[in-house]
Amino acid sequence: MKNTARNNIPFFNYLIIALVIITCIVLGLIKFINILPGEYFGVLSIFLLIIMSILIFLLLNKAIKIKVMGGIFSLIYIVGLVLGIVYELNTINFLKRLGYNNFQTENYKIIVINDDYNNINDLNNKVIGSLANSEKRAHNKLENKIIVKFLDFDNLNLLEEALREEKVDAILIEDNFWAVLIDEQKELVQNFRVIYEFSIEKEIKEVTKDIDITKDSFNIYIAGMDSNNSIKSVSRHDVNILLSVNPKEKKILITTFPKDYWIDFPTKKSKDTINEIGMYGIEESVLALENLLDIKINYYLKVNFNSMIEVIDTLNGIKIYSNYDFISKDGYHFVKGYNTLNGDEALSFVREIEAFDNQDEIRVNNQVKMLKALIRRVMEPSILVNYNNLIKNLENSLMTNLDHENISNFIKTQINNKETWKIEAIIGEGVEDYQKCYSFPTKDKKVTIPNNIEVIKAKIKEVM
């Protein structure tokens, strides 16, 4: 009677139930994520079911030693699957949050020069200057806090002049335009002060075209921002890359553009640098590149290089090849050849321009190298140790209009097809000049006038 009682310990029965439930949950989540091809999922399912069957056989064995051994192995199996469930849930959340979000954020500042104004309430019943094309919802949000009269100005120069000459009591200006003003009029605005900041959400106009990226050729625009703001914030684009992808022939063309590339700004019927067109929303950058290259851009991916610091540190550094031996303005020494860099060093590497003669071209190349190094690093099995932290940091660093289904199908296709991709690269070249730009039309600024657009168009056509 004692042996029979011991052979029917409820704990082992609970273990059997747990084995079945957790195995089913894991397989269900893998099927839901949908990144494994059918045959791979089938093999994994059979493998897990075989292990589960062996463990159940051990747990049902009458010999108590075998039953206990089965219990120990079952607990190890369950812990492993629970960790797998955590990884799967984090992956699902990441892919869903990474996917299409039709809103971006505009960040505004209230700037004053008068020492009598120290907070927003001091501007009650005062006059605030703003750009004529400012988002009216920013006006409305401010009017909900104080009574104010707005005075519109046609450009940044007139807006800055109005505050400096005290024609207005304060100015309302979006973050990126404030950055342009500092860049262009640093001495004139040194006495300006920020007394209030707020944000509004702005809808992203749908200008891209969704396709089946596992079968059809597509273009994806990669915009790199360098800011402490959220990845969803409207920003200037320091990095501008076009990926032209042919999934059938396994071809990728990487086209990079200098940030001062002076191109048509179609919706404003003017010209500006590709960097500053980004201040008006990522959809404007997409339209400008489509107009420049006579193509259709299907998707965009926005990357925040500033928040990549945490991603790189989570990966315990990345290895980047440098074509030059140089010391950055931040004091980091990079040797010619491979350099293992932490987050701060990698950011300094991609930001550096003063150490080089051909500044923009080298900076763009270094930014591409960092992206390639990151991709190589995240493909290594060792990332599983910090997987959850990596996913969390990537959420703050990336934004795309690729949906979860497209991403999953593309990954699944690549797992199933092990052919090597042929990758080519081309740089948007041009001649240096000084021209007026839409964002700051009263002063000539250094730009690059494109001179190899027809070559780029031919290359894209060849790949697609």
N, C-alpha and C positions, 0 to 999 in steps of 0.2 A: 504493500500500500504506500509506503514512503517513496519508493522509486517512481511509482505512477504519479504521485503528487508532484514530485520534483520535475518529472518529464512534462508536466502540463503547467509550468510556471507562466502566469499571464504575461509577464514582461516580454517573453519571447514571441508571444502571439501579437503583442503590440508592435514589436519590432517588424514583424512580417507585414502588418498593415501599413506601418510607416514606410517600409521599403517600396511597397506597391504605389502608395500615394505620391511620394516624393519623386520616384522614377517617372510616373505619369506627368507630374507638374513640369519636370525638367524637359521632357520630350515635347510637351505641349508648348512651352515657352520657346524652345528652339524652332518649332514649326511656325510659331507666330512671328518671330523675328524674321524668318524666311530668308536667311542668307546662305543656307547650305543647299547645294543641289540635291535632288531626290535620292540619287544613289548613295551620297554621303550620309544623308539623314537615315536612310535604310540601314546602312552598315552600323551607324552609331546606335540606332534603336535595337538592332539584334545584339550588339555588344553589351549594352546595358541590361537587356532582358536576360541574356545568358548569365551575367554576373548576379543579377537579382535571383534567378532560379537556383544557382549554386548556393547562394546565401540562405534562401528559404529551405533548401534541402538540408543544409547544416543545422538550421534552427529547428527543423522537425525531427532531427535524428534523436533516437532514444538515449544514446550515450551522452551523459551530462557534459563530459569534457569536450566532445565535438559540438554540442549545443552552445557551450560557453564560448568556444573558439568562433563559432558562427556569429554569436552576439557581438564579439569584439570587432570582427571584420565588418559586420553590418553597421555598427556605429561609425567606423571609419568611412564606409561607403556613404552613409547618410550625411556626415559632416562635409564630405567632398561635394555631394550633390547640393547641399544647402548653400555652400560657397558658390557653386555654379549658378544657383537660382539668383543669388545677390548680383553676380556679374551680369546675368541675363536681364534682370529688371533694370539695372543701371544702364545697360546698352539700349534697351527699349526706350527709356526716358530720354536718353541722350539723342537718339535718332529722331524722336518726336519733337523735342525742343529745338534741335538743329534745323528741322524742316521749316517750311515756308511760314513766315510771319509777315503779314502785310502792313506792319506799322514800323516806323523808325522814329527816333527821338531827336528833337531839336532843343538845344540847351541855350538859354538866354541869360544875358547879364544886364544889369542897370549900372551905367557908368556915370560918375559925377566928377567935377573938378572943384566945386565949391566946398569949403570945409564945414559949412553949416549943415550939410546933408550927410547924415550918418546911417540912416536906415530908410526903408521904403516909405514909412509913414511921414517922413520929413518932406516927401515930394507930393503930398496931398495938395490938390489945386495948383499944381505946377505944370510946366510945359516939358514934354519929353520928345526928343527927336528920334526918328527911326527911318530906316530905308523904305523907299516907296514900295518895294516888292516884298516887304516883311510879311510873314504869316499873320493874318488878321486875328487868328485865335490867340496869338501871343498878346496882342493888344487887349483882347477880351479878358484874358486871364488876369492881366494887370489891373484892368478896370474893375474887376471884382474885389480888389483889395483897396484901391484908392480912387479918388476922383482926379482925373488927369486929362490934359489936352495933348493930342499927338500932332507933331509937325513932321511931314514927310520930306525926305531929301533923296535926290536921284542917285547919288553915289557915296561911297565911303569917305572920300575926301571932303565933300561938302558937309557930311554928318560930323566928322571929326572937327572941322573948322567951326561949325555952329556951336559945339560944346566949348571949344577952346576960347571962342570970342563971346561966350555966355549969351548966345542968342536963344539957347534952350537951357533948362536947368539940369537936364540929364539926357542920356541917350539909351535907347533900348537896342541891343545888338546881339546877334547870334554868335556863339562861341567861335566858329570858324572865321567869321568876318572880323571878330576882335583879334584873332591870331594874325590875319592878313594885315590889319591896321598896325599892329605891333611890328610886324616884319617891314612894312613900307614906311612907317612914320614913327619909328621908335623914339626919337628925341622929342617929338611933338606931344606924344601921349604919356610921357613918363610921370606926369603929375595927375593922370586920371586914376580914379579909384573905383573898385567894384563894391557896391553896397547891397546888392540883392541879386539872387540867381534863382531861376526856375526853369522847368522843362515842359514841353508839350509833345504829344504824339502826333505824327504826321503819316497819313496813309501812303504806302508805296504804290505808285501807279503800275499796273501790270503791263509791262512792255515786252516780256519774254514769251517764248513759245515752247510749250511742253511737248516732248516727244518720247519715244521708247529708246533710251540711251544704250540698251543692250544690242540694238539692231541698226539704228540710224546714226549717221555722223552728227556731231553737235559742237557748238562753241560755248565755252563757259568763261565768263569774265571774273578774274580774281582781283579784288581790290584790297590793298593793304593800308590800314590806318595805323597811326603811331600816336596813341592818345591814352590818357587815364580814364576817359569816359567809357561808358558801356559800348559793347560791340554794336548795339542797335542805334547808337548816336550817329546823326548825320556828320560827315567828316570830310576833310581833304584826303585824297588818296595818294599817299607817298609811293605806293607800289601799284602798278597797273600791268596786269598780265592777261593775255588771251590764250586759252588752251583750245586748240582745234583738234577734236578727237574723232577718229574713224575706228569704231569698235570691230567692224568686220575685218579690216585689213591690219588691225593692231598698230595704227599710226597715231602719233601725237605730235603736234607742232606747238611749241611754246614761243609766243611772241611777246616780247617785253617792250615797254615804252618808257622813256624818261619822264619824270614827273612834270617837267616844264615844256612838254610837247604841246605846241601851239596849234590848236585844231578848231574847226567850226563847232559852235555851240548852237545846234539847230533850233531848239525851242526859244532861244533868246535872240536868234538871228544876228549873232555876233561871233567873236572868237575869244577863246580863253585857254589856259593851260589845262591839260587833262587832270592835273592834281586838283585844281580849284573848281572844276566843274562838279567834282564830287560833293562840294558844299551844298549843292542844290538837291541832293538825293541820289542814291545809287542808280535809280532809273535814268537819270540824266546822263550819267557816265555811259550807261549801256547804249542809249540812243546816239550819243556822240560818236562812240566807236563803231556802231553799225553804219552811221553816215560816212565815217572816214573810210571804212574798209568795204563798204557795199556788201554787207553780210547780215545774217540774222543771228543774234546772240540768244541762246536758249536758256541759259542759267547764269546765276552769279554766285560767287562765294566771297564773303568779306572776312578778312583776317585782321585781328588786332595784334600787332607785333609787341605792344607793351605788355599785354596779358600773357604773351607767349613765354615771358620770363618764368612764370610759375609752372607752365607746362614743361619747359626744358629742365627746370630744377626737379620736378617730379620724376622725370626720366633719368635723373642723375647725370645730366649733361648730354651734349651731342658732339659729333666729330665733323668739323667743317674744313674743307680744303681752301687755303688762301693762295692766290697767285702772287701775292706780294708780302714782303716783310715790312711791317709798319707798326707805329704806335698810334692808337686812337686818341682823340681829344680827351677821352675819359681816363687815359693813362694805361690802358691795356696794351700789352705787346703781343702781336700776332706774327708768327713765323711763316715763311713761305713753305707750304706743305700742309699737312693735317694738323689741326688744333682741336683739342678737346675743351669745350667751353661750357660754363654754367650759364644760367639765364641772363645775368647782367652782362657777361662778356659777349654772349651771342647778340644781344641787342646793340651793344656798342659796335660790334663787327658790322652789322647791317646798316647802322646809322652813319658810319664814318664817311665823310666826303673830303675833308680838308687835307688828308694825307695823300690824295691822288690828284694828278693833272686832269685826267678825263673823269671828272667827278661823278656825274649822273650815271654814265655807262657802267662804271665799276660798282657803284652803289646798287644798281639794279641787279647786276650779276651776283653780287654778294647776297642780296635778298632771296634770289632764286636758289642759291646754294643752301641757304638756311632752310628753306622749305623742303628741298630734296633731302637734306640731312634729317629733318624731323620725320619725314615719311619713312626713311630707312630705319630710323630708331624705333618708331612705333610698330614696325613690322617684326621686331625682335621678340622672341618668347619671354624674355626677362621682364617685359613691361607688366606682366600679369601680377607681379608683386605689388605694384602701385596702381593697378588698373582703375580702382574706384576713384582715387585722387586725380588720375589722369583724365578720366571722363568728366569729372566735375570742373576741372580747369579748362578743358576743351570747350565746354558749354559757354564759358565766358569769353572765348577767343574766336569763335566762328559763327557766322550767320549765312544761310543760303536759302534759295527758293527751291532747291531740290527736295522733293518730298521723301518720306520714309520708304515708300514702295519703290521709287526709282533707285534710291541708294541701296536698298536690300537686293533688288534684282541685279544691279551692276556688280555688287560684291559676289553674289551667287554665280554669276556668269564667269567672273574672273577666277573663282575657285575651280570651276568646272573646266575652264580652258586655260591651260598652262603655257600657251604660246608667249614668246617674248615680244614685248612692245618695242617698236622702232620709234625713238624719240629724237626729234630735231628741234633746233632753236634758232630764232632770228630776232634781231634787235631793231626797233624803230629808230632809224638814223635821221640826222638832220644837220642843219647849219645854225650856229649861234647867231642870235640877233636880239634887238631890243624893240618890243612892240607894246602897244596898249592892249589891255585885257578887259573883258566885261566886268570882272570883279573889282578892278581898280583902274578905271578908264582915264584918270587924269595924269597918270605917270607911266612912262615907258619902263618895262621890266624885262629882264633877261629871259629869253625863251629859246626853244629849239624848233626851227621850222622844218617839218618833215620833208625828206627828199628821196625816200625809198618805198613809198606807199604802194606803187605798182608792183614792186618786187614782192612785198608782203602779200598783196592780194593774190598773186600768182602762186605763191607757196601754199596759202590757205586752200586755194582751189585744187591744187595738186594733192593735198592730204584728204580733202573732203570727197 
